[in-house]
């Protein structure tokens, strides 16, 4: 069993960076083997029950899954494809309820996930810096998120963990250099800087202001390297502000070469218009592309055509998770998205005094992917969503283990 778990873990770590089919084999293989462990081990089932009774995470995830399941019945999209999207993008969120108790009991497995994920990311950075990304046949957008997430996690570790400081610093410099100098996409760059700045603000509020100096040093490093690469950072930021405040015409030279920001903002405005003219419950699961097509609205994003197949129609998205949920599930979807993200934010903020490191790693995970989800898709990408689920589950498991271990004799027996 342990050998199979390790094999699927290697498949997952390699798959997220190099070969998506291996990701599917690895992620779902790990999940199935853990379910088998649950069936065999009574202690895991008791730990599962104890965790969910105390923290009520199952209620939030169940509400999201129920919303998406019901949306499959009234969706205007092809129902068969809508159910496939439901299984891949919403039902998989329930895996967190299984992963967290398992990571509490088997702490070393969670450590192996972090190690293999980081090593696979380092291998990708090495290969991609030597050869263009199109040779790897991997979409650079989710990769930029994953490398950016590693940068955020390393920066928090440098700030809060004094052990092996030189090792984490070398890793930080390595991944940051790739992200800002070789990576073709900007999402991970901007989200990393914004996430670290957000963590600095939260750190001062959480009465650990002494740590802010370290965070500011990391931010200065990021900005310094980013300033050397105009295309990867400054063009996205300047384009964003030009789009907001400039009265230049559409073909303004300020916007040439950086149309994606303007297109994303136009799609989000279009989503707000769709929300106003839709029912309280929205248009159903995976309905964004069908709404655009049936209402004869403008296909704003690059490559979108009204002649697209049903399969493509159900997977298209507006590059914004919140707007996407609002189009699919109306005002209910918008509220549930805020509740879903807010639950994790409140949880980690309350646990800072119990485990400062893992609380801030959890906050870093939440803030980083939350920012990414406003300009690309986090919950709409299976690979990125799995990293969010695993990263958040590991942080919660480490916090709960540390919180319950010294105070609960019954919990000690479960371990």
N, C-alpha and C positions, 0 to 999 in steps of 0.2 A: 504493500500500500504506500509506504513512504517513498519507494523508488518511483512509483507511478506519479505521485504528487510532484516529486522533483522533476520528472520528465515533462509533465504538463506545464510546470512553472517555467522551465527553459523555453518551451514552445511559445508560451505567452510573452516572455520577455523579448524574444527575438521577433515574434510576430508583430508586436506593436510598432516596431521601428523598421522592419525589413519586409515582412511578408504577411499581410493581413489574414490569409487563410489559416496560418499557424496560430494567430491570435485567437480565432474562434475555437480551434482544437484545444489550445491551452486553457483559456478562460473557462469554457464550459466543462472541460475535463476536470479541472480543479474543483469546480462547483459540484459536479456529480460525485466525485470521490469524497468530498466533505459531507454530502448528504448521506453517503453510505456509512461514514464514521458516526454521524448522528444516529443512524438506525442501530448501530452496534453498541455505542457507548451511552449508557444512561446518564453519566455525569455531564456530557455535552448537552443532552436534552434538558436537564435540570438547570444548567447554566443559561441556556437559551431562554427558558421560562423566567428565571430570576432577572435576567437583564431586561427583557421586554416588559415585565411587570413594573419595574422601577422607572424606566426611562421613556416608555411609550413611543419609541421610534416607529414601531409597527403601525401605529395609528396614522402617522403622517404619510408613510409610504403606501399604506393600504388605501388612503383617500386618493392619492395620485393615480394608483393603478386602477381603482374603481372608476375614476373620472375618465381615464383613457379607454377602459373596457366598454363603458356605456357609450362613449363617443363613437365606437366602431359600428353601432347600430343605427345612429342617425346621421352618420357622415355622408357628405355628398361625393366623397371619393369612392373608387371601387372598393367594396367591402373586403374582398379577399386580401387585397394589398394592405388595406388599413389594419387588418388583424396581424399581418406580418410585421408591420411597423409597431403595433402594440406589443408584440412578443419581444422584438429586438430592442426597442427604445424605452419601454415603460416597465414591462414585467421584470426585466433584468435588474431594476432598482431593488427588488426584493432580495437579491443575493446578499445585500448588506446585512440583512437580518440573520443570515447564516454565517457570513464571514466574521462578524464581530465576536460572537461567542467562541468560534474556533480560534481566532487570534488571541483571545484572552487565555485560553487553555494552552495553546501551542504558540508561545511567543517566538520561538526560534524560526518557525516557518514564516512569520511576518518579516523577520529580519532578512531572511533569504530573498523574499520578494523585493525588498528595497535594494539589496546588493545586486541582484541579477538585473533589475530594471536599470540601475545606474550604469552597470557595466555594458549592457546592451546599448544604452544611450551614448556612452563614450565610444563604443565601436562605430556606431552610426556617424558620430561627429568626425571621427578619424577618416572614415571612408568618404563621406560627403564633402569634406574639405579638400580631398584629393581629386574627386570626380564630380561633375555636375549632378544635381539631384535627379534629372530625367533619366540618367543611366540606372538609377536605383528603382525606378518605376514606383515611387512612393509619393503620395500627396504631401507636399511640404507644409501645408497648413496645420494639420494635426501634429506633425513632427515639431513644428515651432512651438506649439503649446506644451508638448511633453518636455522638450529641452528647457523651455522657460520655467516650467514647474520645478525641474531639478534645480535650476538656478535659485529660485525662491526658497526651496527647502534647504539648500546649502547655506544660503545667506542667514537664515534663521538659526541654523546649527552653529555657524561661526559666532553669531551674536550671543547665544545662550549656553553653548557647550564648550567648556574650556579644554576638555580632553581631545587629543589628536587635532589640535587647531591647525597645525601646518598642513595636515593631510586634507582637511576640508577646504582650506584656503586654496591649495593647488587645484582641487577639483572645481572649485568655484571659478577660478581664473580660466580653466580649460573650457568649461561649458559656456561661460559668458563670452569668451573670445569667439567661439563658434557661432553663438546666437547672434552676435552683433556684427560679425565680419564676414561670415560665410553663409548664413541662413538667408534664403531668398524671400521669406515672408516676415511681416512686421508684427503680427499678432502677439507672438511670444515675447518680443522685445518690449513693446509698450505695456503689456499686461504685467511683465516682471517688474518694471520700474514702478508702475502704479501700485502693485501689490506690496512691494517693499516699503514704499512711502506710506501706504495705509497701515501696515504693521507698525511702522514707527510712531504714527499717531496713536494707535491703540495701545502701544507699549507705554507711552507717557501717561495715558489715562489709567492704565492698570498698575500704576505705582511702581514701575521699574524704569524710571526715567534714566537711570545710569546706563541702561542698555542702548539708549537712543544714539549715543555717540558712535557706537559700533554700526548701527543701522545707517547713519548718515555717511559713514565712510564707505559702506557698500554702495549706497546710492551714488556717491561721487564717482566711484569706480565705474559703475554702469554708465553714467552720463558721459564720463570721460572717453570710454571706449566707443560709446554710441556716437559721440560727436565726430569720430573719425570715419563714420560710415553714413553719409548723407542719405543714401537710398533706403537704408533699412529702418531709420528712426525719424529723422527730421522731416522727410517728405510726408510721412503719414500724419505726424503731429501738425505740420504747417497746413497740410491739405484739410485737416479737420477744422482748424480755426478759420481758414479761408472760406470753407463751405458754410460755416456758421455766420460769419460777419461780412463777407465780401459781397458787393453788388455787381461784380464783374459778370459779363455774359457767360453762357455755357462753355464757349470755346476759349475761355481765359487761359493765358499761358501759365498762370499760377496753378491751374488744375491739370494741365497736360501731363500725361505719364502717371497720374495718380487718380484714376477715376473710381477706384473701388470704394473709397471712403464716401464719396458723393452718392454712389449707387446704393450703398448700404443704408445711408440716411434716408434716401428716397424710398427704399423698401420699407423702412420702419414707419415713415409717414403714411405709406400706403396701408400698412397693417392697422394703424390707428383709424384710418377711414373705413376699412373693412369691419373693424370692431364696432364702430358707431352704427353701421348699417346692417349688422347681423343680430341674431337673437341673443338673449341673455346667456344661453348655453353654447354659443359659437356654432361652428360648422362641422364639427366632428373630427375624429382622429385622422391625421394625415391629409387634411383637406386644403392646405394652403395653395398647392398647385391647381387643384380643381376650382377653387374660388377664383383665382386669376383667370383661368380658362373660361369658365361659364359666364363670368361677368364681363368678359372681353376687356379686362384691365391691361395696362401696359406691363410687358415683361421687362422689368428694369434690369435685372442682373444679366451679366454676360453669359451668352450661350443658351439662354432660355428661349424656347420656341413653342408656339401653341400647338405644333404638330407632334409634340413629345408623346411617348408611349405612356400607358397607364402606370407602369412600374416607375418610370421617371417622375411622373406627375406626383406620386405619393411620397417621394423622397426629397423633392425640392424644398427649400426652406428660405426664410428671409434673413439669414445670418444674424438672428437674434432670438435667443430662447424665450425670453419673456413675451415678445411680440408673437412668436410662433404659438405659444400656449394660448395667448389671447385670441388669435384667429381660430384655433382649433376648438377651444373650450370656453370662449367668451370671458365674461367678467369672473366667472368661477375659476377658470384656468389661471387668470392673472393673480387672483387671491391665493390660490393653492401654490403657485410658483413662489410667491413671497413667503408663505408659511413654510414651504419645504426648505428654502434657503435660510430663512430666519431661525428655524429649529436648530440647525447646526451652529449658526452664529451664537445664539444664546447659550447653547450647551458648552461650547469652547470658552466663551467669556466667563462662564460661571466656574470653570474648572482650572483657571489659571493658577490659583493658589495650591491646587493639588499636584499638577504637573505642568510647570511653566513651559517646558520645551515642547511637549506634545500638544498642549493647548494652542500654542502659537504656530506649530506645524499644521494643526487642523485649521486654524484661522487662515494661514497662508494658502492652504489648499482651497478653502472655500472662496476667499477673496480673489485668488488668481483665476480659478475657473469661472467664477461669477463674472469677472471682468471680460474674460474671453468670450463668454456666452452672450455678451452684448454687441460683439462685432463679428463673431463667427458662431459656430454651434458647438456647445459642450454636451448637452443632453441629447442632441440630434446626431452625434457621432458615436458609434458603438465603441470604438477604441478609446476615445477621450473620456467617454462616460465611464468605462470600466476602470480607467486610471483614477478618476475622481472617486468612484465607489471604493476601490481598494485602498487608496490613500486615506480617505476619511475613515474607513473602517479600522485601519491599523491605528490611527491616532486615537479614536474612541476606545478601542480595545486596550491600548496602553494606559490611558487615563483611568478607565474603569478598573483595570487590574490593580493599579497603584492605589486607587481610592478604596477598594473593598478588601484588599489583601490584609492590611493590619487590623481591621476592625471587625471582620466577619469570620467567625470560626467555621460557619457552615460553608462559606465561600472557600475557605482553606481546604475543606474536605473535597469540594468539587474540583480543586486543582490537582 
